[in-house]
Amino acid sequence: MGSDYIVGRNPVLEALKSDRGVEKLFVAKGDLKGSINKILGIASEKKIPIQYVDKNKLDGISDGVPHQGVAALVTSYNYCSIDDILNKANALKEDPFIVILDEIEDPHNLGSIIRTAECGGVHGIIIPKRRSATITQTVVKASAGAVEHMLISKVNNITNTILELKQKGLWIYGADMTGSEYYFERNFNGPKAIVVGSEGKGIGKRVKENCDFLIKIPMLGEISSLNASNAASILIYEVVREHYGK
């Protein structure tokens, strides 16, 4: 297993609070105000080495991502299996709730979706191995550290994965502007997966054909589509609304 850097106070703090292996902490000299003290406290408790460095060192580590005076050397992100996601839902005695991302290539969008999914009780996220953003420090930063608490599975083929999930009893809802009904007209009860595609192409043709339902979000202005992370947020929180509105 390799190592990666994550940067920023919230991402580093969430990494320290999770089961992610943090090998070393880098802190800017003299930058000891606010939440950095909580980070240092947890690192000390866990006996993680702390190195105080010049800002230039952190600038080099972060590669342009705002680091807020702290970075951590961590074990590479450990992707999970689909069964891991389903087992998590089962352990919580909840119907599986999965988000499938079809070729979301913007790391900021991926990070934002992960953050919303974690807040909205999603059990796991599925991404393709090709033509997709993966877990980098940009994604970790954009997720505000939510990556550390989210199961993410990387699969060879989204269509085959959808077929597998359908065999396991999940209903598949594809977000598509050509959908036959608005998302609020559809009941999301039971085991489910919501598919969100890229802004440019949407979800792929074969993926679309294998969804049980195609749902759309009303577009009342001149722009024909939402940012992928915004669309995902609306659909995730429709599921939350239904759950808490019972």
C-alpha distance (Angstrom), angle and dihedral (degrees) to the residues before:
residue distance angle dihedral
M1 . . .
G2 3.79 . .
S3 3.78 132.7 .
D4 3.79 134.1 -113.3
Y5 3.78 137.2 -176.9
I6 3.78 124.4 -119.1
V7 3.78 121.5 -170.3
G8 3.79 138.5 -164.4
R9 3.78 130.7 60.1
N10 3.82 100.1 -95.2
P11 3.84 95.3 44.8
V12 3.81 92.0 47.4
L13 3.80 92.3 45.7
E14 3.81 92.0 50.8
A15 3.81 90.5 47.8
L16 3.80 89.8 53.4
K17 3.82 90.8 49.5
S18 3.82 93.3 48.3
D19 3.79 132.7 65.6
R20 3.82 91.7 -98.3
G21 3.79 111.4 125.4
V22 3.82 109.2 -112.6
E23 3.79 108.7 -165.0
K24 3.81 101.9 178.6
L25 3.80 141.0 -3.0
F26 3.82 125.2 -139.3
V27 3.82 116.7 -160.7
A28 3.80 128.5 -177.5
K29 3.79 112.6 -112.2
G30 3.79 111.8 -102.2
D31 3.83 93.2 8.7
L32 3.81 97.6 119.6
K33 3.80 104.7 131.7
G34 3.79 131.2 113.0
S35 3.81 122.1 -15.6
I36 3.81 92.9 2.5
N37 3.79 87.9 79.5
K38 3.81 91.1 58.0
I39 3.80 89.1 49.8
L40 3.80 91.3 50.6
G41 3.78 90.8 47.6
I42 3.80 94.6 54.1
A43 3.81 91.9 43.2
S44 3.80 90.3 52.3
E45 3.82 91.8 48.9
K46 3.80 90.1 51.7
K47 3.82 90.8 45.2
I48 3.81 92.1 -122.1
P49 3.83 113.1 163.4
I50 3.81 113.2 -108.2
Q51 3.79 121.7 -156.3
Y52 3.81 121.8 -169.7
V53 3.79 109.8 -145.7
D54 3.80 141.9 172.7
K55 3.81 117.3 -91.2
N56 3.82 89.2 -111.0
K57 3.80 89.6 65.0
L58 3.81 91.0 54.5
D59 3.80 91.0 45.2
G60 3.79 88.6 57.3
I61 3.80 93.5 46.9
S62 3.81 94.1 47.7
D63 3.82 96.3 50.3
G64 3.79 92.3 -148.8
V65 3.82 98.2 -38.8
P66 3.86 111.1 124.6
H67 3.81 104.8 -103.0
Q68 3.84 102.2 -175.7
G69 3.78 90.0 -145.9
V70 3.81 99.1 -58.2
A71 3.80 140.6 83.5
A72 3.78 134.2 170.5
L73 3.79 132.0 -151.7
V74 3.80 104.6 -137.6
T75 3.78 138.8 173.4
S76 3.81 112.1 -91.8
Y77 3.79 116.1 -86.4
N78 3.80 110.9 -84.5
Y79 3.79 110.6 -136.2
C80 3.78 115.1 -151.7
S81 3.81 136.7 -144.7
I82 3.79 126.0 -103.2
D83 3.80 88.3 -111.7
D84 3.81 89.0 57.8
I85 3.82 88.8 58.3
L86 3.81 93.2 47.5
N87 3.80 91.0 46.0
K88 3.81 90.1 53.4
A89 3.81 90.8 55.0
N90 3.79 90.5 46.3
A91 3.81 92.2 50.6
L92 3.81 89.0 52.8
K93 3.84 90.1 47.0
E94 3.82 89.6 -123.6
D95 3.79 133.4 129.7
P96 3.82 108.3 -100.2
F97 3.80 113.1 -95.8
I98 3.81 113.0 -169.2
V99 3.80 133.8 172.0
I100 3.81 116.8 -149.1
L101 3.80 116.8 -160.9
D102 3.80 115.8 -157.6
E103 3.81 108.8 -155.9
I104 3.81 100.7 -32.4
E105 3.81 98.0 171.7
D106 3.81 101.2 172.1
P107 3.84 108.5 92.9
H108 3.81 91.7 -153.7
N109 3.81 90.4 56.0
L110 3.79 91.2 47.6
G111 3.80 91.6 49.8
S112 3.79 92.3 47.7
I113 3.81 92.0 49.7
I114 3.81 91.1 49.3
R115 3.81 89.9 52.2
T116 3.82 93.1 50.7
A117 3.80 92.1 43.5
E118 3.79 92.3 52.5
C119 3.81 91.5 48.5
G120 3.81 91.3 46.3
G121 3.80 97.3 53.3
V122 3.81 98.4 -106.6
H123 3.80 109.5 165.0
G124 3.79 96.0 -148.0
I125 3.79 148.3 -18.7
I126 3.80 127.3 -129.0
I127 3.81 122.7 -153.2
P128 3.82 131.7 173.7
K129 3.79 121.0 -108.5
R130 3.81 91.7 -128.3
R131 3.79 131.5 49.2
S132 3.78 93.4 14.0
A133 3.77 138.4 105.1
T134 3.80 112.1 -107.9
I135 3.79 133.1 -157.8
T136 3.80 107.5 -64.0
Q137 3.79 131.5 149.6
T138 3.83 88.0 -94.1
V139 3.81 90.0 57.5
V140 3.81 92.0 44.5
K141 3.80 90.7 51.2
A142 3.83 93.1 46.1
S143 3.80 89.7 50.9
A144 3.84 91.2 52.7
G145 3.80 87.3 -127.4
A146 3.83 95.5 -52.4
V147 3.82 87.9 125.8
E148 3.81 87.7 76.2
H149 3.82 90.7 63.5
M150 3.81 100.8 38.7
L151 3.80 128.2 87.7
I152 3.80 110.4 -135.0
S153 3.78 124.8 -173.4
K154 3.80 122.9 -162.8
V155 3.82 112.6 -153.8
N156 3.80 136.7 -173.5
N157 3.80 97.1 -130.7
I158 3.82 128.0 19.0
T159 3.82 94.2 -159.8
N160 3.81 93.1 53.5
T161 3.80 89.2 46.6
I162 3.81 90.9 53.2
L163 3.81 90.0 51.6
E164 3.80 89.5 49.9
L165 3.81 91.9 50.6
K166 3.80 91.4 48.5
Q167 3.79 89.3 54.2
K168 3.80 87.4 53.8
G169 3.80 90.7 55.5
L170 3.82 103.1 -97.3
W171 3.80 123.1 140.0
I172 3.81 113.0 -135.2
Y173 3.81 119.7 -142.1
G174 3.80 117.2 -170.0
A175 3.80 119.8 -158.4
D176 3.80 105.4 -137.3
M177 3.79 133.9 152.0
T178 3.84 89.4 -133.7
G179 3.81 91.5 55.9
S180 3.80 117.6 138.4
E181 3.81 94.7 -130.2
Y182 3.78 140.8 27.3
Y183 3.80 116.0 -102.9
F184 3.82 92.1 -114.5
E185 3.82 90.7 57.7
R186 3.78 91.4 62.1
N187 3.81 127.0 79.0
F188 3.82 112.2 -134.0
N189 3.81 97.3 -164.2
G190 3.80 119.2 139.4
P191 3.81 131.8 23.6
K192 3.79 108.8 -19.6
A193 3.78 149.0 169.6
I194 3.79 124.8 -161.6
V195 3.81 117.2 -151.8
V196 3.81 119.4 -150.4
G197 3.79 123.0 -177.3
S198 3.78 134.6 -163.6
E199 3.80 121.3 -73.7
G200 3.78 92.8 -116.9
K201 3.81 102.3 47.3
G202 3.79 104.8 11.2
I203 3.78 116.3 -151.3
G204 3.80 116.6 -19.3
K205 3.81 123.3 -98.6
R206 3.83 96.6 -110.0
V207 3.79 91.8 43.0
K208 3.81 89.7 51.4
E209 3.80 92.2 49.1
N210 3.80 91.4 55.1
C211 3.80 97.8 49.2
D212 3.79 115.6 105.5
F213 3.80 91.8 -141.0
L214 3.80 135.1 15.5
I215 3.79 112.4 -149.1
K216 3.78 130.5 -175.5
I217 3.79 138.5 -157.5
P218 3.83 116.7 -131.7
M219 3.79 112.8 -103.1
L220 3.81 108.4 -159.6
G221 3.80 100.5 165.6
E222 3.79 135.8 61.4
I223 3.82 94.7 -85.8
S224 3.82 111.7 86.9
S225 3.81 100.5 -152.1
L226 3.78 144.0 26.5
N227 3.77 128.6 -123.5
A228 3.83 106.5 -87.2
S229 3.80 93.0 -117.2
N230 3.81 91.2 51.2
A231 3.80 91.7 49.7
A232 3.80 90.8 48.8
S233 3.81 90.6 49.8
I234 3.81 92.5 53.5
L235 3.81 93.0 50.3
I236 3.80 95.7 42.8
Y237 3.76 91.5 51.9
E238 3.80 92.4 46.1
V239 3.81 85.3 62.4
V240 3.81 89.4 47.8
R241 3.81 91.0 49.0
E242 3.80 91.8 51.6
H243 3.80 91.5 48.3
Y244 3.79 95.4 50.7
G245 3.80 93.5 37.4
K246 3.80 93.1 65.1
